[in-house]
């Protein structure tokens, strides 16, 4: 939809699409032929397939087109949704306190340009965030890095596990409790089990430290 965002402009250009036609809200367009990209997220009524070869190809084309600097990953990054209207952590301050023991940076993707987000992820060794579109940036992480996904226990979804598998990164999941019963399950704010977080970090992610 119009207006086009920064990441749409830069991604489509990187993939060779220069002639874009933004569609206004409620605008109707007549076309003789329409080609739709495959939906990459799961749905209970469909058995969707993600092509790992295609995903890796798209990843490399975007990294090359944006001239992302090659660097050995070293950052520990937690992306916060506290400024969003849904799917926030109600105990985020306690989570951040635990993460501070492992030198995590707290970032807000909405404050960053698309290129800066891609560069950050390419430098990230351990990435943690709540299920949602912001986790798509894990696509730009390097092999043998780690993603920790905080996900609603009532709305489990393996899309980011699949992406991690396709780009050869480690993946850990923290199923968390929904805090609102009067909204769509996947939109509810969440509460992380702090003990499970500690175990994941101490016994799995940072075992060699």
C-alpha atoms as one frame of an Amber mdcrd trajectory, in Angstrom:
protein
   0.000   0.000   0.000   1.036   3.606  -0.507   3.203   5.221   0.664   6.012
   2.700   0.238   8.260   2.164   3.233  12.054   2.344   3.205  12.503  -1.422
   3.439  10.097  -2.071   0.549  11.849   0.447  -1.695  15.325  -0.878  -0.959
  14.413  -4.574  -1.028  12.507  -4.411  -4.319  15.318  -2.402  -5.927  17.885
  -4.924  -4.672  15.848  -7.689  -6.313  15.650  -5.820  -9.622  12.206  -4.223
  -9.421  12.416  -0.511 -10.264   8.947   0.207 -11.656   6.587   0.097  -8.675
   2.924   1.053  -8.585   1.789   1.772  -5.008  -1.910   1.164  -4.465  -3.869
   3.565  -2.288  -6.194   2.259   0.401  -9.560   1.208  -1.121  -8.176   1.711
  -4.637  -9.219  -0.895  -7.217  -6.838  -1.920  -9.991  -7.775  -3.954 -13.073
  -5.014  -6.238 -14.410  -4.916  -8.847 -17.144  -2.432 -10.987 -15.210  -1.490
 -11.116 -11.518   1.438 -13.050 -10.011   1.490 -13.344  -6.210   4.446 -14.218
  -4.013   4.029 -17.262  -1.805   2.884 -16.552   1.756   5.783 -17.559   4.006
   3.845 -17.794   7.277   1.885 -20.826   8.369  -1.899 -21.025   8.377  -4.007
 -23.785   9.891  -5.875 -24.292   6.596  -2.823 -24.523   4.318   0.319 -26.589
   4.056   2.738 -23.899   2.960   6.215 -24.612   1.685   9.197 -22.305   1.895
  11.938 -22.905  -0.654  15.259 -22.827   1.269  17.289 -22.309  -1.910  15.178
 -19.297  -2.876  15.345 -17.844   0.640  19.146 -18.092   0.672  19.328 -16.534
  -2.792  17.146 -13.577  -1.775  19.290 -13.122   1.344  22.527 -12.974  -0.651
  21.120 -10.633  -3.294  19.928  -8.143  -0.676  23.208  -8.267   1.287  25.216
  -7.689  -1.889  22.960  -4.924  -3.208  23.084  -3.022   0.101  26.892  -3.380
   0.334  26.682  -4.788   3.833  30.124  -4.871   5.463  31.552  -8.309   6.151
  32.384  -8.626   9.824  32.660 -11.458  12.325  29.425 -11.463  14.394  29.907
 -10.294  17.981  26.765  -8.492  19.177  24.073  -9.748  21.554  20.825  -8.018
  20.575  17.346  -7.924  22.092  14.738  -6.147  19.964  11.968  -4.592  22.065
   8.289  -4.233  21.141   7.505  -1.997  24.137   6.530   0.906  21.844   4.089
  -1.225  19.869   0.360  -1.612  20.505   0.396  -5.395  20.854   2.569  -8.419
  21.594   4.660  -6.670  24.253   6.377  -8.216  27.262   4.676  -7.347  30.539
   7.833  -8.336  32.455  10.317  -6.835  30.013  12.304  -4.987  32.688  13.007
  -8.256  34.507  13.998  -9.834  31.189  16.342  -6.959  30.405  17.934  -7.294
  33.824  18.793 -10.930  33.062  20.028 -10.055  29.583  22.324  -7.371  31.003
  24.435 -10.183  32.479  25.223 -11.234  28.920  25.920  -7.777  27.468  22.742
  -7.566  25.391  21.976  -4.341  23.549  18.329  -3.208  23.647  17.274  -1.970
  20.214  14.127  -0.593  18.594  13.999  -1.345  14.874  11.545   1.512  14.339
  14.368   3.935  15.220  16.715   2.478  12.593  16.940   2.714   8.823  16.513
  -0.507   6.879  20.208  -0.640   5.938  21.230  -0.118   9.577  18.923  -2.961
  10.622  20.468  -5.312   8.064  24.004  -4.319   9.060  23.194  -4.780  12.741
  21.841  -8.272  12.164  24.878  -9.223  10.086  27.010  -8.291  13.113  24.780
 -10.113  15.621  25.900 -13.324  17.273  22.846 -13.822  19.532  19.459 -12.328
  18.623  16.372 -12.400  20.840  12.915 -11.028  20.138   9.171 -11.584  20.244
   7.404 -13.427  17.429   6.505 -10.987  14.669   7.705  -9.378  11.472  10.747
  -7.863  13.207  12.223 -11.352  13.525  12.398 -11.527   9.734  15.642  -9.580
  10.067  17.237 -12.814  11.301  17.492 -13.600   7.590  20.622 -11.435   7.525
  22.435 -13.198  10.352  25.496 -15.283   9.576  25.767 -19.089   9.889  26.374
 -20.544  13.360  24.791 -17.576  15.133  21.787 -17.925  17.463  18.169 -16.756
  17.518  15.895 -16.926  20.584  12.209 -16.464  19.763   9.679 -15.482  22.437
   6.377 -16.918  21.245   2.799 -17.168  22.509   2.177 -20.619  23.961  -1.355
 -20.499  22.514  -0.240 -19.493  18.996   2.825 -21.562  18.148   4.278 -21.012
  14.682   7.413 -22.535  13.150   8.108 -19.971  10.416  11.206 -18.511  12.118
  12.495 -21.936  13.083  12.364 -22.791   9.385  14.233 -19.647   8.367  16.905
 -20.378  10.983  17.272 -23.884   9.581  17.576 -22.635   6.003  20.377 -20.170
   6.803  22.191 -22.553   9.175  21.717 -20.704  12.459  20.835 -22.105  15.874
  17.289 -21.574  17.131  15.741 -21.638  20.617  12.100 -21.032  21.490  10.682
 -19.543  24.690   6.923 -20.339  24.780   5.336 -17.589  26.881   1.980 -17.063
  28.553  -0.652 -14.836  26.929  -1.855 -12.067  29.235  -5.085 -11.058  27.502
  -7.984 -13.404  26.814 -10.153 -10.888  24.976  -7.906 -10.425  21.921  -6.741
 -12.656  19.071  -4.235 -15.075  20.613  -1.247 -13.962  18.571  -1.844 -10.282
  19.430  -1.795 -10.683  23.209   0.933  -9.245  25.391   3.179 -11.951  26.839
   4.900 -12.905  30.059   8.218 -14.738  29.825   9.059 -17.483  32.310  12.226
 -15.961  33.774  13.540 -19.302  34.980  13.199 -20.780  31.492  15.020 -17.745
  30.095  17.896 -18.246  32.552  18.123 -21.939  31.693  18.133 -21.229  27.963
  20.905 -18.673  28.290  23.049 -20.505  30.854  22.729 -24.105  29.694  22.384
 -23.709  25.942  23.306 -20.364  24.420  26.267 -19.355  26.574  27.534 -22.743
  27.709  31.142 -21.962  26.736  31.306 -18.613  28.505
